[in-house]
Amino acid sequence: MRATKLPAMDSMPTADNSASVTLQNVSLSFGERLVFQDLDCIFHAGEISVLAGPSGCGKSSLLRLLGGLLQPQSGGIQVSGQEVVGVKKQSLRQIRKQVGMMFQNGALLSSMSIFENLALPLREQREMDEEGIRKKVSNQLVSVGLGDAEELLPGQLSGGMVKRAALARALISDPEILLCDEPFSGLDPVSVRRIEELLVGLNQDRGMTILLTSHHVPSTRRMADHVVFLIDGGAVIGTPEELMEHPDERVSSFWEELRSYVPSATARGGASPSSAAQSGVVAQGGAE
């Protein structure tokens, strides 16, 4: 299956500012298992992009490629206009300062308090004194509703609190781009909406570019500017409603929940997600 674009576009647009992400002819495999083949994607600044698809399609792998945690077998990846593939460690560290990563399981250090987990990257950067670090960490925790959790250990937090602590740590270095791996997994509906509202607020208030993986269909409907559905080493793009009508049943069945979904005021202030044409995003590639 060759990846499809919804709606069709003749050529891949050029990124228009520094806070965009571009993949060009990216191929990735683990042994004999193909993950991506000649994948092309552009994610423009200031948008919320949801990466969807069946388990094992490469959603988390794509985030790790963008963060420089994986290297593809071929192709190029530019983050904020800087090449990620094949660069020296020092250059990669500079690029990573512009990217925050919220890991699926939180990836918090279990032996350190929540405050110390957030302070650690700031101390490693050696750009702030302890007073500045304390103020910044405290303010960041307050912003996600964890102002009273500074001295708690990760094991003392609920699942929703762990997600918010992981989000706070991803934001502590003031990144331009935020990558979130399954931020809603394992959460109750109230916690889902809370995380969702935090992410949408970051996008609306700071203009932050957000890429997230998710299986949560209603949340995707409420918050996504566009969806990149990964399948067969390539991608199909569009709104959830467009993908629900896709001729490939593997794509359309993923969005079956939307057929009985009654939209309410969205987390984005009541506006419906924009179409792929409005967002100017192109994704293609994949095997025949």
N, C-alpha and C positions, 0 to 999 in steps of 0.2 A: 504494500500500500504506500503510495507516494503521499506525503503530507499535503493537506489541503488548506487553502487560505479562505476564510470567510470574512467579509466578501473578498472576491478575487482582486489582486493588485498585480500590476505588471512588473514592478521592481521593488527591491528592498530600499526603504527610505534611508537617508543619511541622518545619523544622530544629530540633534540640533543644539545640544549643550553638554556640559561636562558631566552631569549626573545622569548618564544613561548607560545601559548595558547592551553590548553587542556580541553575538556569537556568529561566527562565519565558518561554514563547512566543518563543524565540530563533529568528530567521530570518537566514540568511547566504547570500550568493551572490557569485560572482565573475563579473561580466558577466552572461551568460545562464545560467551554470552554477549550479544550485541546490545548496547544500551542506546547509543545515538549513532546515526550515520548521516554525515553531511548536513547537520542541523544548522539552520540559519534563523536567528531571532534578533529582534531589536525591542528593547523595553525603554520607552522614553521617560524622561524625568517627570516627577510629580504625579505619577500614576500608581494605582494599586493593581498589580498583576497577580492572578491566581494560577498556579501550576496544578493541573488536575490530571487524573488518569488512573488506570488500574494499578494495584500494588505491583511493585517491581518494574514500573515503566521508566524510572529514572528521575523522579521528581527531586528526591533528596540529593541524588548524584549531581543534578544540574546546579543546585545551590552550592554544593561543595566545589564544583568547577569554578563558579563565580567568585567564591571566597579564596581560591587558590589552594584549597585543601586536596584537590585532585587535579591531575594533568591529563588532558585528552591525548589520544594517539595521534591526532592530526587536527588542524584547524586553529583558528584564533579566537581569543576572548578579550574584549576590551571593557574595562570598568572605569567609568569617568574618563574615558578617552585614553586610558593607559593599558597596554598589553599585559595580560596576566600569564599567558603561556610562555614557559621557557625563560622567564626573567630571573635575575639573581635574587637571593633571599632578602637582601637589603631593600631592593626595589619592591618586592612583594610585601614587605612589612609596611612600606609607605602607602601602598595601595590599600592594604587592609585597614588602615586608619580611617578610610572613607567608607568602609563597609562594616555594619553591625550584623552579627549573626545570632539569632535566637534558635537554639537547638531544641529538638523535639522533646528530649527528656530533661531539659534545663541545663544539663552539663555543669551544674554548680559543684564546687568542691565541698564535699560533705563534712570535712573537718574544720571548715572556716565559717564564721558567721556570715549572714547576708551582707552586712556592711563590708567585711573583709573581701568577700567575693567581688563586690563592685569596685573596691579600692585597688585591688590587685593590678588591673590593667593600667590604671592611672599611675601607680607607683613604678610600674615597669617602663612607662614612657618617660619618667623623670622630668616632667615639664611643670609640675605643680608642687608646692610645699604641702605639708600635712594639713595645715589649716584649710587650704584651698580644696584639698581632697575631701576632707570631712564635710565641708559645706556642700560640695558638688554631689557627693554620694547621698547625703541626707535629703537634698532637694530632689534628686532623681527618684529616691524611694517614695517620697511624699507624692510625687507626680503619678505614681502607679498605685497609690493607696496602701503602701507598705511602710509608712512613716514610723509605725510602732514595732516594726519587725527587725530593726537593725541588728540586734544581738542574738536573734534566733539562728539556729542551724537549719540547713535545707531540710533535714529529716523532721523538723518540727513544723513544717509548713504543709498546708493543704495543697491539693493538686493545682487549684487555681492560683494560689499564692506563689507556687513554684514557677508557674508560667509568667506571672507578673514580675517576679524577681529576675527571671531569665531575660525578659524584655528590658527591664531596667539596666541590666548589665550590658546588653547589646547596644543600648543607647548612651552609655556612660562616656564614650569618647566622641560624641556628637557626629555620628556618621551622616553622610549624604544619602546612603542607600541602606535599607534594612532588609535582611533576608530572614524569613521565618519558616522553620520546618515544622509543619503540622501544629500550629499554635493552639488549635481547638481540640486536639485529641485528648480523650479521657475526661473531658470537662462536662459539667452539668449545664443546662441551657442558660442559667443566669450568668455563670462564669464565661460561657462562650460570648454572650453579648457584651460582657465587661471588657474582655480582651479585644473584641471586635471594635468597640467604641474607642478604646485606647489607640488602636492602629489607625482607624479612620481619622481620629483627632490629630495624630502625628502628620498624616497626609495633608489634612486641610489647614492646620495651623502652621506647620513648618514647610509644607510643600515637599515632604520627604517621599522619595521613590521607595516603594515597598513591593517586594516579590515574596509570595508565600505559597507553600504547598498546603493543600487542604482536600479532604474528602467531604467537607461539610457543605452540602448544596445550598441550604437557605442562606447561610452566611456569605457564600460566594455570590449569590444573587443580590444580596444587599450591598456589598461593598466593592465588588470588582469593577474596574474600568474595562478590563477584558480578561479572557481566560485563554490559557495555552494548554491544550489537552494533548498530552504526550502519548504516542502510540506507534508501535512498529519502528522505533528509532527516529521518528520524525514528530511532527506536531500539526494539530488542527487548531485554528484560532477562531474566536468569535465570542458573542455573549452566550450565557447559558441557554437562553431561549433559541438562539440560532443553532447551537450544538445539539439541542434536544430534537431538532428536525433533520439532523445530518443523516444521509443515506446509509452510513455504516452503523449497524445496530450496536456495535461495541462502543461507539461514541454516543449515540442517542440514548441508549438504555441507562447510561450513567446519570442522566438528568431526569429520569422518570419521576422522581419525587416532585419536580416542579409542576407536573400536570395537575396535582391536587394542592399546590402551594398558593395561598392567597397572600399577595404582597401587602405589607403594611408600610408605614413610614420607615424609610430605610435609615441605616446608620449614617448615610451620607446626606442627611438633611432632607430626605424625601425624593431626591433625584434618582432616576433610574440609571444603572451603569451605562456608560457610553458604548457605542458600537466600536468594533475593531476599526472601521473606516475612520471614525472620529478620532480614535486614539493614535492612529498612524502606526500600528504595530504589525509587523509581518513575522510569521514563523513558517518555516518550511524545512524540507529535507526528509531523510528517511529512505528506507529500502523500498524497492519495487514490490 
